[in-house]
Amino acid sequence: MPGINVSILIHGLFFMTQEGNNLRVYAPNIPDHHFIGGIRGSRRKLTKLQDFISWKLQGQTPDPDSDIDGAIMRFSTTYVGALESPEKLQFFKGSILLPWPAQIFGLRAGDITATVGPDSTTNIGKEILANANAKGSSKLATVALLQYTLPALPPVGGVSQLNIHFYLQPCKEHKVSEVNVDLAATKSCFSKKTGFDLQMVGPDQPNETLPTGNLDYGTTEEDELTVHEEHAGGSLDIQSICKSGPTIAAGMVSMGASPVVNPANSGTGPSATASHGAVNPANCPVLFIG
């Protein structure tokens, strides 16, 4: 029986780090953010450890410098020290333990500019921008894609046949100023409590980075949506998690699990829908430490 290609997609304010030959993804305990996981259509709220080691996913021996796309926001432990134990629920809603992937790619990436993105006057912001520059990347990503095969057999065609999603996001659109409050709240996750000084700069409604999908990785536009976009677009599994919020955003109708533009409203593409808002690396940071 041939193997299949598996993609794990990470959305939101997670901290990813190497742990031996594995990848640990930490979900900080941020108010009003939901730790969600699963395949589209059957996602649910999660707690504590999500352990994928027994799945026998196949990646490769860790080499972060070559395995991690330059569009992934990355910084060292110099200023922050070690992360607290993921079992301490005062700091984390939970974590995900995975084998080290074959590659970590950045999706839904936006251009690095002088006005939107990591604050270059902060220590962590400087490191993120220096890492992107060293890898020749002019973009920063809002979604991290981890590539695997399952089982340890040759993959078929190079395209993912299974996409699994994890989110740490609120049910409503978050502006840059709100994200900076969230970032400040995660300082306690590190042993050097004041070392995580990252803040994002730019207007509260920065230029949006639209979902595009990527045939090379087997992803669609829907695979790149945030929780608030899925909620506004009528995804029933996300709406059951976000019960207290509005069901459908203005200009949208519910058709299955995907946002669809209401033809009665102006505009025909994703940028015209109220559900997208301003999704940008300044307000959807995914961070790798190390």
FILORO-82779 format. One record per atom (N, C-alpha, C): residue in three letters; x, y negated, z. Coordinates in steps of 0.02 Angstrom, whole numbers, padded with zeros to 5 digits, always signed. Layout:
% FILORO-82779
ALAXYZ...
This chain:
% FILORO-82779
MET+00042+00060+00000MET+00000+00000+00000MET+00044-00062+00000PRO+00033-00109-00046PRO+00076-00169-00050PRO+00064-00214+00009GLY+00115-00255+00026GLY+00107-00303+00079GLY+00069-00364+00056ILE+00052-00408+00103ILE+00019-00470+00086ILE+00059-00528+00115ASN+00050-00586+00085ASN+00081-00647+00110ASN+00034-00681+00158VAL+00061-00704+00215VAL+00021-00735+00268VAL+00049-00805+00281SER+00005-00855+00286SER+00025-00922+00305SER-00010-00941+00370ILE+00030-00966+00417ILE+00004-00996+00479ILE+00009-01072+00470LEU-00047-01107+00476LEU-00049-01179+00467LEU-00061-01214+00533ILE-00017-01262+00550ILE-00017-01296+00614ILE-00038-01368+00603HIS-00093-01389+00635HIS-00121-01456+00627HIS-00124-01490+00695GLY-00096-01550+00700GLY-00106-01589+00762GLY-00043-01596+00803LEU-00052-01618+00866LEU+00005-01636+00908LEU+00032-01575+00945PHE+00065-01532+00908PHE+00099-01474+00936PHE+00174-01487+00939PHE+00208-01453+00987PHE+00280-01451+00989PHE+00303-01381+00969MET+00341-01376+00915MET+00369-01312+00892MET+00442-01308+00911THR+00465-01249+00932THR+00536-01242+00949THR+00558-01169+00942GLN+00622-01160+00929GLN+00650-01092+00924GLN+00655-01062+00994GLU+00635-00998+00999GLU+00641-00962+01062GLU+00671-00893+01046GLY+00738-00888+01051GLY+00772-00827+01029GLY+00763-00819+00954ASN+00738-00762+00932ASN+00723-00751+00861ASN+00651-00768+00844ASN+00616-00800+00891ASN+00545-00815+00881ASN+00534-00891+00876LEU+00473-00908+00860LEU+00450-00978+00859LEU+00395-00985+00911ARG+00404-01032+00957ARG+00352-01046+01007ARG+00321-01113+00988VAL+00255-01114+00986VAL+00217-01175+00971VAL+00177-01194+01033TYR+00193-01251+01063TYR+00162-01275+01125TYR+00103-01321+01109ALA+00048-01312+01144ALA-00011-01355+01138ALA-00017-01398+01200PRO+00007-01460+01199PRO+00004-01503+01259PRO-00067-01513+01283ASN-00074-01523+01349ASN-00139-01533+01379ASN-00160-01606+01373ILE-00187-01624+01315ILE-00206-01693+01300ILE-00282-01699+01306PRO-00307-01748+01343PRO-00380-01755+01351PRO-00415-01761+01284ASP-00474-01729+01279ASP-00518-01733+01220ASP-00489-01699+01158HIS-00434-01664+01165HIS-00407-01625+01110HIS-00425-01551+01119HIS-00442-01519+01065HIS-00463-01449+01067HIS-00408-01405+01037PHE-00390-01352+01074PHE-00344-01301+01049PHE-00387-01249+01014ILE-00382-01247+00948ILE-00427-01207+00905ILE-00385-01163+00861GLY-00410-01103+00846GLY-00373-01059+00801GLY-00419-01010+00765GLY-00392-00983+00709GLY-00429-00932+00671GLY-00428-00947+00597ILE-00464-00906+00559ILE-00472-00919+00488ILE-00533-00964+00478ARG-00534-01002+00425ARG-00589-01048+00413ARG-00655-01010+00411GLY-00703-01034+00448GLY-00768-01002+00453GLY-00778-00965+00517SER-00724-00946+00551SER-00730-00909+00614SER-00680-00934+00666ARG-00665-00999+00665ARG-00618-01027+00714ARG-00653-01037+00781ARG-00613-01035+00835ARG-00641-01042+00902ARG-00591-01077+00947LYS-00616-01101+01005LYS-00572-01133+01054LYS-00528-01079+01087LEU-00466-01098+01101LEU-00417-01051+01129LEU-00391-01077+01195THR-00364-01032+01234THR-00328-01049+01296THR-00268-01003+01302LYS-00220-01024+01341LYS-00162-00983+01360LYS-00123-00958+01299LEU-00091-00900+01304LEU-00045-00876+01253LEU-00082-00841+01196GLN-00063-00859+01135GLN-00085-00823+01075GLN-00023-00788+01047ASP-00020-00722+01059ASP+00041-00684+01044ASP+00034-00646+00978PHE+00076-00664+00930PHE+00074-00632+00864PHE+00132-00583+00854ILE+00171-00571+00905ILE+00228-00527+00896ILE+00206-00456+00877SER+00152-00432+00906SER+00129-00364+00891SER+00101-00357+00821TRP+00088-00412+00787TRP+00063-00408+00718TRP+00116-00383+00670LYS+00179-00386+00689LYS+00235-00365+00646LYS+00240-00409+00583LEU+00224-00473+00592LEU+00235-00520+00537LEU+00310-00524+00521GLN+00326-00527+00457GLN+00396-00527+00435GLN+00416-00597+00413GLY+00467-00624+00445GLY+00496-00688+00424GLY+00569-00677+00407GLN+00614-00708+00447GLN+00685-00697+00437GLN+00723-00718+00499THR+00788-00705+00500THR+00830-00727+00556THR+00833-00803+00558PRO+00824-00833+00616PRO+00819-00906+00619PRO+00881-00943+00595ASP+00869-00993+00554ASP+00920-01041+00532ASP+00883-01107+00521PRO+00868-01143+00576PRO+00825-01202+00571PRO+00847-01253+00519ASP+00913-01263+00512ASP+00937-01314+00466ASP+00917-01300+00394SER+00914-01236+00376SER+00895-01219+00307SER+00822-01198+00300ASP+00792-01177+00356ASP+00724-01149+00352ASP+00669-01202+00359ILE+00686-01262+00385ILE+00635-01312+00400ILE+00638-01369+00350ASP+00583-01380+00316ASP+00574-01434+00269ASP+00590-01501+00301GLY+00622-01546+00263GLY+00638-01612+00288GLY+00578-01655+00304ALA+00518-01635+00278ALA+00458-01674+00292ALA+00429-01659+00362ILE+00454-01606+00395ILE+00432-01591+00463ILE+00468-01638+00511MET+00431-01671+00555MET+00461-01717+00604MET+00501-01676+00655ARG+00566-01689+00658ARG+00610-01649+00700ARG+00655-01693+00742PHE+00666-01673+00805PHE+00712-01709+00848PHE+00746-01660+00895SER+00800-01681+00927SER+00840-01637+00970SER+00815-01638+01042THR+00846-01598+01084THR+00830-01597+01156THR+00871-01648+01195THR+00912-01688+01160THR+00959-01733+01194THR+00925-01777+01246TYR+00870-01808+01226TYR+00837-01856+01270TYR+00781-01826+01312VAL+00755-01768+01291VAL+00696-01741+01325VAL+00710-01681+01370GLY+00767-01647+01359GLY+00782-01587+01397GLY+00738-01529+01374ALA+00725-01482+01419ALA+00686-01423+01402ALA+00612-01437+01411LEU+00571-01398+01376LEU+00499-01400+01387LEU+00482-01363+01451GLU+00430-01386+01485GLU+00404-01350+01543GLU+00377-01281+01521SER+00366-01237+01569SER+00339-01171+01553SER+00270-01178+01519PRO+00259-01142+01465PRO+00194-01146+01431PRO+00137-01119+01474GLU+00153-01083+01528GLU+00102-01056+01572GLU+00076-01108+01622LYS+00108-01165+01626LYS+00086-01218+01671LYS+00030-01257+01638LEU-00032-01243+01658LEU-00090-01271+01624LEU-00098-01345+01637GLN-00063-01372+01687GLN-00066-01445+01696GLN-00029-01481+01640PHE+00015-01445+01606PHE+00052-01473+01550PHE+00027-01450+01482PHE+00004-01387+01477PHE-00013-01358+01412PHE-00081-01323+01414LYS-00118-01331+01360LYS-00180-01293+01351LYS-00165-01220+01333GLY-00105-01208+01307GLY-00084-01141+01287GLY-00025-01145+01240SER-00008-01089+01210SER+00046-01088+01162SER+00036-01030+01113ILE+00076-01030+01060ILE+00073-00978+01008ILE+00144-00950+01002LEU+00151-00884+01006LEU+00216-00852+00999LEU+00216-00812+00934LEU+00265-00828+00891LEU+00269-00798+00824LEU+00340-00777+00809PRO+00348-00727+00766PRO+00415-00715+00740PRO+00439-00778+00702TRP+00504-00785+00695TRP+00529-00841+00656TRP+00507-00832+00583PRO+00478-00884+00553PRO+00452-00877+00485PRO+00507-00877+00432ALA+00488-00859+00371ALA+00534-00862+00315ALA+00551-00935+00299GLN+00500-00978+00302GLN+00509-01050+00291GLN+00456-01088+00330ILE+00472-01151+00346ILE+00423-01198+00374ILE+00419-01257+00326PHE+00361-01263+00294PHE+00351-01316+00245PHE+00305-01370+00274GLY+00313-01431+00249GLY+00268-01486+00267GLY+00217-01498+00213LEU+00152-01498+00232LEU+00098-01511+00185LEU+00064-01577+00202ARG+00024-01602+00155ARG-00011-01665+00162ARG+00038-01719+00186ALA+00092-01726+00150ALA+00146-01771+00170ALA+00135-01840+00142GLY+00153-01891+00182GLY+00148-01961+00162GLY+00216-01993+00159ASP+00222-02045+00119ASP+00285-02080+00110ASP+00308-02113+00175ILE+00373-02109+00189ILE+00402-02145+00245ILE+00410-02218+00223THR+00380-02264+00261THR+00388-02335+00246THR+00411-02371+00308ALA+00424-02435+00300ALA+00447-02476+00356ALA+00391-02493+00404THR+00328-02481+00384THR+00272-02504+00425THR+00228-02449+00454VAL+00232-02388+00428VAL+00190-02334+00452VAL+00233-02272+00465GLY+00233-02247+00526GLY+00272-02187+00542GLY+00305-02194+00609PRO+00356-02153+00623PRO+00390-02157+00688PRO+00424-02225+00699ASP+00418-02251+00759ASP+00450-02314+00776ASP+00526-02304+00778SER+00560-02338+00733SER+00633-02328+00727SER+00672-02360+00783THR+00639-02395+00829THR+00674-02422+00887THR+00674-02373+00945THR+00636-02319+00941THR+00636-02268+00994THR+00688-02215+00979ASN+00714-02183+01031ASN+00765-02131+01020ASN+00738-02073+00978ILE+00677-02051+00994ILE+00649-01994+00957ILE+00633-02014+00885GLY+00607-02075+00876GLY+00592-02099+00809GLY+00655-02102+00766LYS+00710-02126+00794LYS+00773-02129+00757LYS+00794-02059+00734GLU+00787-02009+00779GLU+00808-01942+00761GLU+00764-01912+00706ILE+00699-01924+00710ILE+00653-01899+00659ILE+00671-01927+00591LEU+00681-01992+00588LEU+00697-02025+00524LEU+00766-02004+00499ALA+00814-01996+00544ALA+00881-01974+00523ALA+00879-01903+00495ASN+00838-01859+00526ASN+00833-01791+00501ASN+00802-01789+00432ALA+00749-01828+00421ALA+00717-01830+00355ALA+00766-01856+00303ASN+00803-01909+00321ASN+00851-01939+00274ASN+00906-01889+00258ALA+00931-01853+00309ALA+00985-01804+00297ALA+00964-01748+00250LYS+00899-01732+00251LYS+00873-01679+00207LYS+00845-01706+00142GLY+00855-01770+00130GLY+00833-01800+00067GLY+00759-01806+00059SER+00722-01809+00116SER+00649-01813+00112SER+00627-01885+00119SER+00583-01907+00073SER+00554-01973+00077SER+00483-01970+00106LYS+00464-01910+00130LYS+00396-01900+00156LYS+00398-01866+00224LEU+00345-01876+00263LEU+00334-01841+00326LEU+00265-01807+00322ALA+00261-01748+00352ALA+00201-01706+00343ALA+00153-01712+00401THR+00089-01697+00387THR+00038-01693+00438THR+00018-01621+00454VAL+00039-01573+00412VAL+00024-01502+00423VAL+00089-01463+00413ALA+00103-01416+00459ALA+00160-01371+00451ALA+00136-01303+00429LEU+00165-01276+00376LEU+00147-01210+00351LEU+00204-01162+00364LEU+00189-01107+00400LEU+00239-01056+00417LEU+00226-00996+00372GLN+00277-00974+00335GLN+00269-00919+00287GLN+00292-00853+00315TYR+00250-00801+00305TYR+00266-00732+00326TYR+00241-00683+00273THR+00263-00620+00281THR+00232-00565+00245THR+00209-00513+00296LEU+00159-00473+00276LEU+00131-00422+00320LEU+00107-00364+00276PRO+00127-00302+00289PRO+00182-00282+00335PRO+00249-00291+00301ALA+00301-00253+00323ALA+00368-00261+00297ALA+00375-00225+00230LEU+00335-00247+00182LEU+00337-00220+00114LEU+00341-00279+00066PRO+00358-00267+00003PRO+00366-00323-00044PRO+00301-00362-00050PRO+00305-00430-00048PRO+00245-00471-00056PRO+00219-00467-00128VAL+00157-00487-00136VAL+00124-00483-00201VAL+00118-00553-00230GLY+00154-00567-00282GLY+00144-00629-00320GLY+00166-00693-00288GLY+00191-00692-00227GLY+00216-00752-00195GLY+00164-00799-00168VAL+00099-00782-00173VAL+00046-00826-00151VAL+00012-00797-00089SER-00004-00840-00040SER-00034-00815+00021SER-00102-00784+00009GLN-00114-00727+00040GLN-00180-00695+00037GLN-00218-00703+00103LEU-00185-00733+00154LEU-00217-00743+00219LEU-00190-00807+00250ASN-00235-00855+00262ASN-00217-00918+00294ASN-00249-00922+00363ILE-00208-00930+00415ILE-00232-00934+00484ILE-00215-01004+00509HIS-00264-01037+00541HIS-00256-01107+00561HIS-00255-01114+00637PHE-00214-01162+00660PHE-00214-01183+00730PHE-00217-01260+00732TYR-00257-01286+00777TYR-00266-01358+00783TYR-00259-01379+00856LEU-00230-01438+00867LEU-00235-01473+00931LEU-00255-01545+00913GLN-00320-01555+00906GLN-00346-01618+00881GLN-00413-01634+00914PRO-00432-01698+00913PRO-00498-01718+00938PRO-00551-01708+00883CYS-00614-01713+00902CYS-00669-01706+00854CYS-00683-01770+00817LYS-00655-01826+00840LYS-00666-01889+00804LYS-00599-01913+00777GLU-00604-01956+00727GLU-00543-01985+00697GLU-00503-02021+00751HIS-00438-02011+00751HIS-00394-02045+00798HIS-00353-02098+00761LYS-00355-02159+00788LYS-00315-02213+00759LYS-00244-02210+00787VAL-00199-02248+00757VAL-00129-02246+00777VAL-00121-02266+00850SER-00157-02318+00872SER-00151-02339+00942SER-00173-02284+00990GLU-00223-02245+00971GLU-00246-02190+01013GLU-00195-02134+01014VAL-00163-02121+00957VAL-00111-02070+00954VAL-00052-02089+00999ASN-00036-02154+01002ASN+00019-02175+01046ASN+00003-02163+01119VAL-00060-02169+01138VAL-00080-02151+01207VAL-00070-02076+01218ASP-00088-02035+01168ASP-00079-01962+01173ASP-00005-01944+01178LEU+00037-01977+01138LEU+00108-01963+01140LEU+00137-01980+01209ALA+00116-02036+01237ALA+00140-02055+01304ALA+00119-02004+01356ALA+00059-01974+01347ALA+00034-01926+01395ALA+00073-01861+01395THR+00111-01847+01341THR+00148-01785+01337THR+00218-01789+01367LYS+00237-01847+01393LYS+00304-01853+01423LYS+00315-01802+01478SER+00262-01786+01515SER+00268-01740+01571SER+00282-01668+01549CYS+00277-01654+01484CYS+00289-01586+01459CYS+00363-01569+01459PHE+00407-01618+01470PHE+00479-01608+01464PHE+00512-01615+01533SER+00571-01584+01539SER+00607-01587+01603SER+00633-01657+01616LYS+00653-01694+01564LYS+00671-01764+01570LYS+00607-01804+01557LYS+00571-01820+01609LYS+00502-01844+01604LYS+00494-01909+01565THR+00545-01950+01563THR+00538-02014+01527THR+00573-02013+01460GLY+00602-01956+01441GLY+00643-01954+01381GLY+00604-01954+01316PHE+00542-01930+01317PHE+00503-01927+01256PHE+00470-01996+01245ASP+00504-02038+01206ASP+00482-02108+01198ASP+00449-02121+01131LEU+00433-02068+01093LEU+00407-02077+01026LEU+00342-02117+01026GLN+00340-02167+00983GLN+00279-02204+00968GLN+00275-02212+00892MET+00214-02219+00867MET+00205-02229+00795MET+00190-02303+00783VAL+00211-02328+00726VAL+00201-02399+00709VAL+00160-02404+00645GLY+00127-02461+00638GLY+00087-02472+00579GLY+00017-02492+00597PRO-00023-02511+00549PRO-00093-02530+00563PRO-00132-02470+00589ASP-00185-02484+00628ASP-00226-02430+00655ASP-00259-02390+00600GLN-00270-02420+00541GLN-00298-02384+00484GLN-00246-02384+00428PRO-00194-02342+00434PRO-00141-02340+00383PRO-00167-02310+00319ASN-00128-02319+00266ASN-00146-02287+00202ASN-00154-02212+00213GLU-00209-02185+00190GLU-00223-02114+00202GLU-00182-02070+00156THR-00165-02011+00182THR-00132-01959+00143THR-00184-01905+00129LEU-00206-01900+00068LEU-00261-01856+00051LEU-00239-01783+00047PRO-00284-01737+00061PRO-00268-01665+00051PRO-00264-01650-00023THR-00217-01607-00041THR-00208-01591-00112THR-00211-01516-00126GLY-00192-01475-00076GLY-00186-01404-00090GLY-00121-01390-00127ASN-00096-01329-00123ASN-00034-01311-00156ASN-00037-01239-00180LEU-00042-01230-00245LEU-00048-01163-00273LEU+00014-01121-00259ASP+00073-01153-00253ASP+00134-01114-00238ASP+00130-01079-00171TYR+00092-01108-00124TYR+00086-01079-00057TYR+00019-01046-00045GLY-00025-01047-00096GLY-00090-01016-00088GLY-00138-01055-00044THR-00131-01122-00042THR-00175-01163-00001THR-00221-01205-00045THR-00278-01225-00017THR-00325-01268-00051THR-00328-01335-00014GLU-00366-01383-00041GLU-00375-01446-00007GLU-00406-01435+00062GLU-00453-01389+00067GLU-00487-01376+00131GLU-00439-01351+00184ASP-00386-01316+00163ASP-00337-01291+00212ASP-00299-01347+00246GLU-00300-01407+00219GLU-00262-01463+00247GLU-00305-01511+00288LEU-00369-01497+00296LEU-00414-01543+00331LEU-00402-01542+00406THR-00415-01599+00438THR-00412-01605+00510THR-00477-01580+00541VAL-00479-01575+00608VAL-00540-01556+00642VAL-00595-01607+00629HIS-00579-01672+00632HIS-00632-01722+00622HIS-00659-01721+00551GLU-00617-01705+00502GLU-00640-01698+00434GLU-00684-01636+00424GLU-00663-01581+00455GLU-00703-01520+00452GLU-00771-01532+00485HIS-00770-01567+00541HIS-00832-01581+00578HIS-00879-01622+00535ALA-00853-01677+00507ALA-00895-01721+00467ALA-00919-01687+00403GLY-00879-01640+00378GLY-00896-01607+00315GLY-00944-01549+00322GLY-00962-01531+00383GLY-01013-01479+00391GLY-00987-01410+00404SER-00925-01401+00424SER-00899-01335+00440SER-00932-01310+00504LEU-00971-01257+00499LEU-01013-01236+00555LEU-00973-01213+00615ASP-00916-01179+00604ASP-00877-01156+00661ASP-00848-01215+00700ILE-00826-01267+00664ILE-00799-01326+00698ILE-00856-01366+00730GLN-00913-01369+00698GLN-00969-01406+00727GLN-00993-01374+00793SER-00987-01308+00798SER-01007-01275+00860SER-00960-01292+00917ILE-00897-01308+00900ILE-00848-01329+00951ILE-00859-01402+00968CYS-00876-01443+00918CYS-00885-01515+00927CYS-00959-01532+00933LYS-00994-01498+00977LYS-01067-01505+00980LYS-01091-01574+00999SER-01051-01611+01037SER-01075-01675+01064SER-01067-01732+01014GLY-01030-01721+00959GLY-01017-01775+00912GLY-01067-01776+00855PRO-01062-01826+00810PRO-01106-01828+00751PRO-01093-01769+00705THR-01144-01748+00670THR-01139-01688+00628THR-01112-01704+00559ILE-01139-01755+00527ILE-01119-01771+00459ILE-01101-01844+00455ALA-01045-01859+00425ALA-01025-01929+00418ALA-01063-01960+00360ALA-01065-02027+00360ALA-01099-02062+00306ALA-01067-02045+00239GLY-01109-02035+00189GLY-01083-02020+00123GLY-01070-01947+00111MET-01089-01903+00159MET-01073-01832+00153MET-01136-01791+00156VAL-01135-01734+00123VAL-01187-01684+00131VAL-01154-01619+00148SER-01189-01574+00183SER-01160-01510+00203SER-01176-01457+00150MET-01123-01428+00122MET-01130-01373+00075MET-01077-01322+00091GLY-01094-01272+00131GLY-01045-01222+00150GLY-00996-01251+00200ALA-00932-01232+00192ALA-00882-01252+00241ALA-00840-01311+00219SER-00855-01341+00160SER-00811-01392+00133SER-00847-01459+00128PRO-00810-01515+00137PRO-00840-01580+00127PRO-00858-01589+00054VAL-00916-01617+00040VAL-00938-01630-00028VAL-00963-01701-00031VAL-00943-01738-00083VAL-00965-01807-00090VAL-01038-01808-00110ASN-01077-01849-00075ASN-01147-01857-00093ASN-01151-01900-00156PRO-01177-01874-00212PRO-01178-01912-00274PRO-01218-01976-00270ALA-01260-01983-00219ALA-01299-02044-00211ALA-01256-02102-00186ASN-01196-02086-00162ASN-01151-02138-00136ASN-01096-02152-00187SER-01064-02209-00179SER-01013-02227-00226SER-00951-02185-00216GLY-00913-02175-00272GLY-00851-02138-00269GLY-00861-02065-00284THR-00810-02033-00313THR-00816-01963-00332THR-00760-01920-00305GLY-00707-01949-00276GLY-00651-01908-00253GLY-00646-01909-00178PRO-00598-01871-00150PRO-00590-01867-00078PRO-00580-01935-00045SER-00547-01982-00079SER-00533-02046-00049SER-00596-02087-00038ALA-00651-02067-00071ALA-00713-02105-00064ALA-00757-02079-00008THR-00739-02023+00024THR-00781-01994+00075THR-00765-02024+00143ALA-00818-02033+00183ALA-00809-02062+00249ALA-00774-02014+00296SER-00773-01950+00279SER-00746-01901+00326SER-00670-01903+00331HIS-00636-01927+00279HIS-00563-01925+00281HIS-00533-01977+00326GLY-00561-02038+00326GLY-00532-02089+00369GLY-00461-02103+00349ALA-00417-02112+00397ALA-00348-02130+00384ALA-00302-02075+00411VAL-00299-02019+00378VAL-00255-01965+00399VAL-00186-01978+00370ASN-00136-01981+00413ASN-00070-02004+00394ASN-00020-01977+00445PRO+00044-01969+00427PRO+00092-01946+00477PRO+00095-01990+00540ALA+00072-02052+00535ALA+00071-02095+00594ALA+00018-02074+00644ASN-00034-02038+00623ASN-00085-02018+00670ASN-00099-01943+00671CYS-00055-01904+00639CYS-00062-01831+00642CYS+00007-01799+00650PRO+00044-01814+00703PRO+00113-01788+00708PRO+00116-01714+00727VAL+00155-01675+00690VAL+00174-01607+00708VAL+00249-01608+00717LEU+00275-01586+00774LEU+00345-01599+00793LEU+00383-01535+00807PHE+00444-01531+00779PHE+00490-01476+00795PHE+00547-01502+00837ILE+00563-01465+00891ILE+00615-01486+00937ILE+00675-01439+00931GLY+00734-01466+00919GLY+00794-01425+00915GLY+00832-01434+00851
